[in-house]
Amino acid sequence: MTPRLPAFLCLVSLATAIPAAATTVRRLANDELTREAELIVVGRVIATKARWVDRNLLTFATVTVAETLKGTAGETITVAIPGGIDTNRRFAVSMAYPGAPTLDRNEDVVLFLVGDQEANAYAIAGFSQGKFSVVEDAEGEKLVSRDLTRVQVQKGQQVARGTRTLQRLSELVEEVRGHVRRGE
């Protein structure tokens, strides 16, 4: 046996013994997200950049705003997301948060946002729950998809793996507008 093999086997056994990290979020219905959010927008992610804020690596996404459903927004807004990759070092540093939402360049989104004073940007309300991706079906109709499969969702005393939902963009927009009109 080579001298490196026992060390390798030790590392493999440690890696398999460590439980996978999971994030649990309290389930928020769309009316609760609407009430919690300071700003709700439909837009497109045009850029992302990782940056350190204190000892936390955050990804800052620039979003062009196509429509504002609640609050007041300029033509673009900045959204801070926990985690990212800092490539401005000799060796890249990555920081990940299980279940954190992601925003990809050129992604169309509906975002429920709250102010993040520390990052001087907005944060997504309800963690992954406040981010919907806009997609088109085969007929060209715009739909929104919310992916909660990377988090555990708590509803009452029950906790279960989150699911992926799909609905028409127009239905979500009308639902949110109704909640805003009723002050929800």
PyMOL commands that set and color helices and strands:
alter all, ss='L'
color gray80, all
select helices_A, chain A and resi 4-17+30-36+127-130+169-181
alter helices_A, ss='H'
color red, helices_A
select strands_A, chain A and resi 23-26+39-53+56-70+76-82+84-86+93-95+108-116+121-124+131-136+142-147+151-155+158-161+164-168
alter strands_A, ss='S'
color yellow, strands_A
deselect
rebuild
show_as cartoon
